[in-house]
Amino acid sequence: MNEDDDRVFKALADPTRRFLLDLLFAREGRTLTELESEVEMTRFGVAKHLKVLEEAGLVVARRSGREKLHFLNPVPIRLIHDRWIDKYTERHVTALVDLKKALEDET
């Protein structure tokens, strides 16, 4: 496993960080203040969580005037999905398709 995968798994392991990602999925371009208002935690705590998410590449921050806006980057999650989930489900799905065909052929 590479270092990028480790960062993504670490970031996704925490329920607060997953919640922050859900918030950004629902509406991107949120400020730290907006995100802080959604969780019971200090501004510093939310900033630390956002830093972990940024280091994992899951959140991208962009300055807009005096504000720093946060955006979801779903690419690392998709790469994890493709690498770790698809390869384990493909065999099972193929087996189910083969079983379905075999049962249909019997009737």
N, C-alpha and C positions, 0 to 999 in steps of 0.2 A: 504494500500500500504506500502511496506517495504522501508527501508532507501536506499537499493541498487537500487530499481526502481526509487526513487527520484533522485539519483545521475545520473542515465542513462538518464532520461528525461531532467534533467537540462543540461547535457552535449550535448544532441542532439538538444536542443532548440536554440543553437547559430549557425548561418550559417557558420561562420569561422571554428568552430569545426567540423561541418558536412563536410566541404570542406577538412579539414585535414584528416578525416577518408576516404574520397574518394581517396585522394592521396595515403594513405597507402594501400587501397584496390587495387589500380592500381599497386603499387610496394612497397612491405614491406621492412623493414630494412633501413629506411631513417634516416639521421641525422637531428638534429635541423637546421643546416645550409641549408640542402637541402629543408626542409619544409619551412624555412623562405624565401627562394628565390622564392617560389610559391605564396606568399601572400604579400600584401602591408601593412606591419606591422613590428614593431621592433622585434628583437630577443627576448627581454623580454616578449613582448606580445604573441608571438608564444609559448614561454616556459610556460606562465601562462595557455594558452589554453590546452597545452599538459598535464599539471598537473591536470586540471579538467578531461580530458579524462582518465588519468591514475587512478585517484581516483574513477572514475566510472567503472573501469575495462575494458574500451574500447580500451585502448592502453597499451601495455606492452613494457617496455624499457629494453634493455640488453646492457651491456658494451662489446665492442669488441676492445680490446687494449685501445687506448685513446678515441675512439669514443663511443657515446651512440646511439644505434640504436633503432628505434621505430617500433613496429609491431602492426597491427590491431588484436584485439581479438573480433570476432563477436559473441561470446557466450552470452554476456548480451543483445545484440539486439535480438537474437533469443529467449531468455527467455521472453523479453517484447512482442515479436510477439506472442509467444505461449500463454501467459497469457492474453494479451489485444486485440489482433487482431483476432486470431482464434476463440475465443468464440463468438465474435460478427458476424463473417461472416458465421459460420457453419449453423446457422438457415436459413439464406438467401439462401445459396447454396443448402441446403436440400429442401427448398421450390421450388427452380427453377428446381431441378431434378424431384421432384414430379409433377410439372406442365408439364414438358417435357414428362414424362411418360403418364400423363393423356391425353395430346393432341395427342400423338402417338397412344394411345389406341382408341381414337375416330375415327381415320382414317382407 
